[in-house]
Structures are given as structure tokens and as C-alpha cells.
Amino acid sequence: MRISHGIRAGVAAALLVAAAAGCSTTTDGAARCPGCGPGGEPSFPTSKPTVSPPTTPTPSPTPTPTQQPPFGGGQTLPPSDTGYVYIETKSGLTRCQINAQAIGCESDFTNPPVVNGEPANGVEVTASGSVRWIAGNLGDIPTTPLDYATYHAVGWTIDASPDGTRFTNDGTSHGMFISTEGVKVF
């Protein structure tokens, strides 16, 4: 059976129209995110939590790696639902995430060690005193800005001063003193 040229052209045109109608760069429908808020997007805090300085200001001596922080006094920073406390130093140059087992901080260090061919911009210290340098990024964490004062968070004492920040585990007395100039682990 022979198909005439006119019918063949009509069939080809119909196939082209059908093919073009089936091609699209969008997909109809709505995004679904179980447990997310309206609109299907997860919700994160849009503003930083605020922390007021302690009610009875006390002079903060310059911490040194051998000096033990006071375990009394100071404001307690509550953890998130996942057990982390996220802080940012008053200078804004260092950000940290703290849980009961470790503290991980990110900063623009002077002369950091090289990790996998890149200068480290992060350091992690465990409650047992182990240290690990990291080349990475903490991402968009909801930090609490600190003042120059003493704080407590998930078993750690934080003593923030203009010279740097000292983190001491309340149970083991291990920790670190961190500033952009470097890190001292104890």
C-alpha cells in the first residue's frame, strides 16, 4: 500500500506537533517535603539569636593555655534540638559548633597547616584532647554572637576575650585556646 505524499507530510507535521507538545522544561505539580512548613520548604531561623552579657560583669583576664577557667558563673547557652550550640566570636572572625563530645571552629588562620593540599580553615578538638585540622566550611549555621565573657554550653566552659576564645571541657579539662593567630590544645 502506498501513502500519498500529502498524507505523509500531514502525519509528519502531526508527529512534530505532538513531540513539541510533549517536551517541556517545567514539571507541573507542587514540591512535597514531609514535616516542612507551608509552601513545602524547610524553615530555618532568619535572625540570629541574641545573648545578653552576664548580669554581674566581671573583668575577664587574658586566658593562657595553662590557666583554668572559672566553672561557676557565666551564662548557659542552650543547645539546639540536635544537641549543638553554634557561636560566633565578638570579632566575627571565628564561628564554632559545640556538642558534648567536641568543638569544631572555622576561622581565617594565620599560617595554618595544609590539609589535602589546601590551607586549613577549621579545627576540631574532642573532650579527650584529640585535635584534627580541616579544610572545609561550617555552612550557614544559626550562630549566637558572644560578648567578652564566660559562657557554658553542653559540658564546656567558654571564656571569650579580645585575645581569643578558650574552650575547656568541664569533665576532662581538655580543650583549646583559639584565635586567628592559631590554636593551642591542652
Backbone as CSV, one residue per row, in Angstrom:
resi,resn,N_x,N_y,N_z,CA_x,CA_y,CA_z,C_x,C_y,C_z
1,MET,0.844,-1.164,0.000,0.000,0.000,0.000,0.884,1.221,0.000
2,ARG,0.522,2.157,-0.830,1.292,3.382,-0.957,0.571,4.511,-0.266
3,ILE,1.352,5.321,0.456,0.776,6.504,1.104,1.171,7.692,0.259
4,SER,0.171,8.506,-0.003,0.453,9.652,-0.843,1.343,10.649,-0.120
5,HIS,2.022,11.489,-0.896,2.948,12.483,-0.352,2.228,13.443,0.594
6,GLY,1.012,13.838,0.301,0.250,14.792,1.132,-0.088,14.195,2.487
7,ILE,-0.452,12.901,2.513,-0.788,12.257,3.788,0.472,12.096,4.618
8,ARG,1.578,11.705,3.953,2.843,11.543,4.651,3.262,12.869,5.309
9,ALA,3.139,13.962,4.623,3.506,15.281,5.167,2.597,15.638,6.334
10,GLY,1.312,15.312,6.238,0.370,15.609,7.332,0.691,14.812,8.584
11,VAL,1.033,13.519,8.406,1.401,12.670,9.534,2.676,13.197,10.172
12,ALA,3.666,13.570,9.379,4.923,14.111,9.901,4.668,15.385,10.685
13,ALA,3.818,16.247,10.190,3.513,17.501,10.889,2.819,17.209,12.210
14,ALA,1.899,16.249,12.224,1.197,15.889,13.465,2.172,15.327,14.489
15,LEU,3.126,14.491,14.038,4.129,13.942,14.958,5.006,15.043,15.528
16,LEU,5.398,16.012,14.723,6.210,17.133,15.201,5.445,17.935,16.253
17,VAL,4.173,18.217,16.014,3.354,18.966,16.972,3.225,18.164,18.256
18,ALA,2.984,16.860,18.151,2.843,16.007,19.337,4.155,15.949,20.103
19,ALA,5.262,15.825,19.401,6.574,15.760,20.057,6.886,17.082,20.740
20,ALA,6.600,18.193,20.074,6.860,19.506,20.661,5.984,19.732,21.879
21,ALA,4.753,19.283,21.839,3.856,19.449,22.988,4.318,18.613,24.165
22,GLY,4.974,17.491,23.904,5.434,16.621,24.986,6.738,17.089,25.620
23,CYS,7.478,17.973,24.973,8.756,18.452,25.508,8.522,19.709,26.318
24,SER,9.056,19.729,27.522,8.865,20.888,28.380,10.030,20.990,29.351
25,THR,10.348,22.197,29.756,11.411,22.385,30.745,10.840,22.548,32.147
26,THR,9.529,22.474,32.302,8.894,22.565,33.616,8.072,21.320,33.877
27,THR,7.835,21.065,35.137,7.006,19.933,35.533,5.876,20.469,36.383
28,ASP,4.663,20.085,36.022,3.513,20.521,36.801,3.503,19.832,38.152
29,GLY,2.920,20.486,39.149,2.796,19.887,40.470,3.444,20.769,41.525
30,ALA,3.377,20.324,42.762,3.941,21.071,43.877,4.978,20.213,44.587
31,ALA,6.012,20.881,45.123,7.039,20.165,45.876,6.454,19.643,47.177
32,ARG,6.885,18.487,47.577,6.409,17.877,48.815,7.598,17.679,49.739
33,CYS,7.475,18.115,50.964,8.542,17.964,51.962,7.873,17.581,53.271
34,PRO,7.863,16.271,53.629,7.221,15.858,54.868,7.825,16.582,56.070
35,GLY,6.968,17.153,56.893,7.446,17.844,58.092,7.825,19.291,57.847
36,CYS,7.749,19.747,56.578,8.100,21.135,56.285,6.878,22.013,56.453
37,GLY,7.104,23.278,56.536,6.032,24.251,56.724,5.280,24.509,55.442
38,PRO,4.416,25.552,55.447,3.648,25.902,54.255,4.570,26.193,53.084
39,GLY,4.165,25.788,51.900,4.960,26.021,50.708,5.956,24.912,50.422
40,GLY,6.049,23.908,51.318,6.910,22.773,51.066,8.385,22.998,51.338
41,GLU,8.765,24.128,51.904,10.171,24.412,52.176,10.458,24.229,53.656
42,PRO,11.643,23.700,53.992,12.010,23.621,55.405,12.201,25.020,55.967
43,SER,11.942,25.189,57.247,12.086,26.513,57.842,13.309,26.554,58.738
44,PHE,14.078,27.639,58.635,15.246,27.880,59.458,15.097,29.272,60.048
45,PRO,15.698,29.509,61.202,15.617,30.857,61.752,16.256,31.852,60.793
46,THR,15.595,33.013,60.634,16.134,34.017,59.731,16.933,35.074,60.470
47,SER,16.834,35.106,61.767,17.620,36.068,62.518,18.473,35.334,63.533
48,LYS,19.576,35.968,63.908,20.481,35.354,64.864,19.923,35.522,66.269
49,PRO,20.022,34.467,67.104,19.602,34.625,68.482,20.529,35.612,69.187
50,THR,20.007,36.275,70.186,20.827,37.236,70.907,21.142,36.689,72.286
51,VAL,22.289,37.064,72.784,22.727,36.660,74.106,23.151,37.914,74.827
52,SER,22.596,38.107,76.006,22.994,39.282,76.772,24.184,38.921,77.646
53,PRO,25.058,39.909,77.931,26.209,39.618,78.782,25.752,39.258,80.183
54,PRO,26.619,38.608,80.969,26.246,38.252,82.341,25.789,39.479,83.120
55,THR,24.875,39.245,84.089,24.293,40.360,84.831,25.287,41.027,85.773
56,THR,26.253,40.290,86.266,27.284,40.899,87.109,28.594,40.850,86.345
57,PRO,28.928,41.965,85.657,30.143,41.941,84.866,31.381,41.743,85.738
58,THR,32.235,40.851,85.270,33.494,40.627,85.963,34.603,40.816,84.958
59,PRO,35.728,41.385,85.363,36.812,41.547,84.403,37.278,40.185,83.913
60,SER,37.515,40.096,82.631,37.944,38.836,82.037,39.447,38.889,81.809
61,PRO,40.222,38.145,82.614,41.665,38.163,82.402,42.001,37.504,81.076
62,THR,43.130,37.879,80.521,43.580,37.276,79.278,43.892,35.808,79.534
63,PRO,43.170,34.893,78.848,43.405,33.480,79.104,44.731,33.020,78.515
64,THR,45.335,32.077,79.176,46.536,31.428,78.660,46.266,29.936,78.662
65,PRO,47.010,29.169,77.888,46.741,27.738,77.818,46.844,27.020,79.161
66,THR,47.577,27.538,80.129,47.716,26.852,81.415,46.713,27.350,82.448
67,GLN,46.016,28.406,82.167,45.073,28.992,83.114,43.736,28.246,83.056
68,GLN,43.174,27.879,84.185,41.896,27.177,84.218,40.753,28.194,84.318
69,PRO,39.700,28.030,83.523,38.582,28.967,83.572,37.737,28.732,84.817
70,PRO,36.979,29.744,85.209,36.074,29.550,86.345,34.915,28.644,85.922
71,PHE,34.549,27.679,86.762,33.440,26.793,86.419,32.123,27.318,86.968
72,GLY,32.154,28.277,87.846,30.930,28.905,88.319,30.655,30.143,87.484
73,GLY,29.476,30.733,87.648,29.145,31.974,86.944,29.077,31.790,85.446
74,GLY,28.654,32.823,84.770,28.556,32.788,83.312,27.193,32.325,82.842
75,GLN,26.860,32.722,81.657,25.570,32.403,81.057,25.618,31.034,80.389
76,THR,24.529,30.272,80.492,24.432,28.971,79.831,23.751,29.160,78.484
77,LEU,24.383,28.627,77.440,23.830,28.681,76.088,23.103,27.372,75.810
78,PRO,21.802,27.422,75.548,21.049,26.178,75.334,21.372,25.544,73.979
79,PRO,21.395,24.209,73.929,21.649,23.527,72.656,20.409,23.499,71.768
80,SER,20.645,23.238,70.487,19.551,23.044,69.532,18.920,21.676,69.796
81,ASP,17.898,21.348,69.038,17.243,20.038,69.160,18.202,18.894,68.847
82,THR,19.259,19.179,68.101,20.234,18.148,67.734,21.399,18.077,68.711
83,GLY,21.384,18.891,69.773,22.429,18.839,70.789,23.629,19.733,70.521
84,TYR,23.537,20.640,69.555,24.638,21.539,69.217,24.358,22.962,69.692
85,VAL,25.444,23.671,70.020,25.406,25.107,70.264,26.304,25.722,69.207
86,TYR,25.809,26.757,68.535,26.561,27.419,67.474,26.882,28.841,67.935
87,ILE,28.172,29.187,67.922,28.572,30.512,68.408,29.433,31.218,67.369
88,GLU,29.520,32.531,67.540,30.390,33.372,66.734,31.083,34.325,67.688
89,THR,32.394,34.500,67.516,33.125,35.400,68.405,32.700,36.841,68.162
90,LYS,32.977,37.692,69.134,32.581,39.096,69.038,33.178,39.762,67.804
91,SER,34.405,39.374,67.432,35.049,39.943,66.239,34.375,39.476,64.949
92,GLY,33.649,38.355,65.017,33.027,37.787,63.826,33.992,36.984,62.971
93,LEU,35.233,36.813,63.424,36.244,36.113,62.639,36.266,34.605,62.860
94,THR,35.617,34.129,63.923,35.612,32.697,64.231,34.183,32.251,64.539
95,ARG,33.802,31.118,63.948,32.498,30.502,64.218,32.757,29.076,64.662
96,CYS,31.924,28.596,65.610,32.132,27.251,66.145,30.812,26.528,66.320
97,GLN,30.887,25.192,66.233,29.772,24.330,66.606,30.258,23.451,67.752
98,ILE,29.439,23.356,68.781,29.837,22.680,70.012,28.807,21.613,70.331
99,ASN,29.284,20.394,70.640,28.416,19.377,71.209,29.146,18.776,72.406
100,ALA,28.563,17.818,73.070,29.162,17.272,74.292,30.510,16.591,74.032
101,GLN,30.741,16.083,72.822,31.964,15.344,72.527,33.087,16.195,71.941
102,ALA,32.766,17.287,71.238,33.801,18.035,70.523,33.377,19.462,70.214
103,ILE,34.386,20.253,69.860,34.173,21.616,69.377,34.852,21.719,68.028
104,GLY,34.130,22.218,67.041,34.705,22.465,65.718,34.592,23.934,65.398
105,CYS,35.707,24.571,65.045,35.703,26.003,64.752,36.262,26.268,63.363
106,GLU,35.790,27.348,62.767,36.216,27.801,61.454,36.721,29.229,61.600
107,SER,37.904,29.513,61.028,38.473,30.853,61.101,39.454,31.041,59.952
108,ASP,39.840,32.276,59.718,40.849,32.581,58.715,42.186,32.672,59.449
109,PHE,42.804,31.501,59.677,44.015,31.414,60.484,45.235,31.994,59.763
110,THR,46.146,32.551,60.550,47.449,32.978,60.052,48.343,31.739,60.000
111,ASN,48.929,31.443,58.858,49.845,30.305,58.688,49.277,28.970,59.182
112,PRO,48.114,28.541,58.686,47.554,27.258,59.126,48.285,26.086,58.481
113,PRO,48.134,24.886,59.039,48.696,23.708,58.375,47.953,23.436,57.062
114,VAL,48.577,22.673,56.189,47.971,22.320,54.909,47.300,20.958,55.052
115,VAL,46.047,20.868,54.601,45.269,19.632,54.648,44.807,19.322,53.229
116,ASN,45.202,18.164,52.719,44.833,17.753,51.356,45.164,18.831,50.328
117,GLY,46.329,19.476,50.480,46.782,20.477,49.522,46.191,21.864,49.706
118,GLU,45.360,22.054,50.725,44.742,23.360,50.960,45.032,23.825,52.380
119,PRO,45.126,25.160,52.590,45.314,25.648,53.965,44.074,25.337,54.804
120,ALA,44.293,24.825,56.000,43.174,24.508,56.900,42.488,25.791,57.343
121,ASN,41.183,25.753,57.396,40.417,26.877,57.937,39.512,26.407,59.077
122,GLY,39.690,25.156,59.476,38.899,24.611,60.566,39.739,23.731,61.465
123,VAL,39.302,23.634,62.713,39.982,22.781,63.682,38.919,22.169,64.586
124,GLU,39.137,20.913,64.950,38.210,20.216,65.847,39.012,19.648,67.012
125,VAL,38.522,19.868,68.224,39.138,19.330,69.430,38.073,18.539,70.181
126,THR,38.427,17.317,70.593,37.485,16.474,71.330,37.638,16.685,72.827
127,ALA,36.688,16.176,73.576,36.730,16.262,75.037,37.943,15.536,75.596
128,SER,38.486,14.573,74.854,39.679,13.846,75.314,40.976,14.546,74.911
129,GLY,40.894,15.660,74.174,42.075,16.431,73.803,42.646,16.133,72.441
130,SER,41.994,15.282,71.644,42.467,14.998,70.280,42.165,16.195,69.384
131,VAL,43.079,16.480,68.463,42.900,17.611,67.556,42.945,17.129,66.116
132,ARG,42.162,17.788,65.265,42.137,17.478,63.836,41.931,18.787,63.082
133,TRP,42.834,19.070,62.134,42.700,20.246,61.272,41.877,19.880,60.053
134,ILE,41.072,20.837,59.557,40.114,20.575,58.488,40.161,21.705,57.468
135,ALA,40.028,21.375,56.192,39.789,22.363,55.142,38.331,22.179,54.753
136,GLY,37.480,23.071,55.183,36.050,22.920,54.937,35.287,24.161,55.325
137,ASN,33.979,23.994,55.501,33.101,25.117,55.788,31.965,24.639,56.669
138,LEU,31.657,25.389,57.715,30.546,25.029,58.600,29.186,25.315,57.976
139,GLY,29.161,26.040,56.881,27.889,26.343,56.228,27.147,27.464,56.924
140,ASP,25.872,27.570,56.637,25.035,28.646,57.160,24.415,28.208,58.485
141,ILE,25.216,28.228,59.547,24.729,27.810,60.862,24.154,29.016,61.605
142,PRO,23.137,28.806,62.426,22.499,29.906,63.171,23.293,30.247,64.434
143,THR,24.355,31.048,64.301,25.251,31.332,65.416,24.667,32.322,66.411
144,THR,25.130,32.183,67.655,24.849,33.153,68.713,26.123,33.972,68.892
145,PRO,26.056,35.302,68.702,27.252,36.118,68.887,27.597,36.235,70.367
146,LEU,28.885,36.066,70.688,29.339,36.152,72.075,29.893,37.540,72.370
147,ASP,29.827,37.906,73.625,30.498,39.096,74.124,31.769,38.601,74.806
148,TYR,32.614,39.497,75.285,33.795,39.087,76.036,33.333,38.744,77.445
149,ALA,33.077,37.459,77.672,32.527,36.976,78.934,32.709,35.466,79.006
150,THR,32.230,34.876,80.098,32.277,33.426,80.289,30.898,32.842,80.019
151,TYR,30.876,31.716,79.321,29.639,31.024,78.974,29.813,29.537,79.254
152,HIS,28.688,28.839,79.315,28.683,27.381,79.456,27.785,26.814,78.366
153,ALA,28.234,25.700,77.756,27.447,25.072,76.695,27.763,23.586,76.646
154,VAL,26.764,22.756,76.798,26.811,21.295,76.669,28.081,20.669,77.250
155,GLY,28.446,21.067,78.473,29.590,20.473,79.158,30.919,21.151,78.897
156,TRP,30.913,22.323,78.291,32.121,23.093,78.004,31.999,24.480,78.631
157,THR,33.121,25.018,79.108,33.178,26.401,79.560,33.872,27.193,78.459
158,ILE,33.283,28.317,78.093,33.797,29.170,77.023,34.183,30.500,77.659
159,ASP,35.439,30.867,77.534,35.915,32.141,78.066,36.372,32.980,76.880
160,ALA,35.542,33.943,76.480,35.820,34.779,75.309,36.480,36.079,75.742
161,SER,37.587,36.428,75.080,38.299,37.670,75.380,38.754,38.311,74.073
162,PRO,39.243,39.550,74.120,39.733,40.187,72.892,40.928,39.435,72.265
163,ASP,41.657,38.649,73.066,42.825,37.924,72.556,42.482,36.595,71.906
164,GLY,41.289,36.061,72.177,40.884,34.763,71.634,39.844,34.130,72.529
165,THR,39.508,32.895,72.219,38.458,32.186,72.961,39.009,30.864,73.461
166,ARG,38.761,30.608,74.736,39.226,29.375,75.375,38.015,28.478,75.626
167,PHE,38.114,27.220,75.161,37.079,26.212,75.366,37.672,25.136,76.263
168,THR,37.037,24.863,77.404,37.525,23.830,78.319,36.390,22.861,78.612
169,ASN,36.652,21.567,78.434,35.653,20.560,78.768,35.564,20.467,80.288
170,ASP,34.353,20.595,80.825,34.154,20.622,82.276,34.517,19.294,82.939
171,GLY,34.419,18.190,82.231,34.710,16.879,82.815,36.167,16.462,82.705
172,THR,36.829,16.808,81.593,38.195,16.328,81.365,39.259,17.414,81.494
173,SER,38.855,18.667,81.480,39.752,19.838,81.475,40.586,19.944,80.203
174,HIS,40.286,19.143,79.163,40.937,19.294,77.865,40.193,20.355,77.067
175,GLY,40.850,20.905,76.061,40.206,21.885,75.210,41.203,22.603,74.338
176,MET,40.875,23.856,73.992,41.760,24.641,73.142,41.558,26.121,73.393
177,PHE,42.610,26.869,73.079,42.554,28.320,73.011,42.704,28.651,71.546
178,ILE,41.746,29.398,70.978,41.732,29.669,69.541,41.682,31.165,69.289
179,SER,42.464,31.573,68.292,42.415,32.936,67.767,42.833,32.828,66.301
180,THR,42.780,33.901,65.571,43.193,33.833,64.166,44.695,33.567,64.049
181,GLU,45.444,33.850,65.109,46.893,33.572,65.093,47.202,32.087,65.216
182,GLY,46.262,31.291,65.711,46.497,29.861,65.823,45.674,29.214,66.915
183,VAL,46.041,27.981,67.235,45.308,27.171,68.189,46.301,26.524,69.148
184,LYS,45.977,26.528,70.430,46.763,25.814,71.432,45.847,24.811,72.095
185,VAL,46.199,23.539,71.975,45.390,22.453,72.529,45.974,22.049,73.871
186,PHE,45.107,21.733,74.825,45.568,21.291,76.148,44.738,20.118,76.634
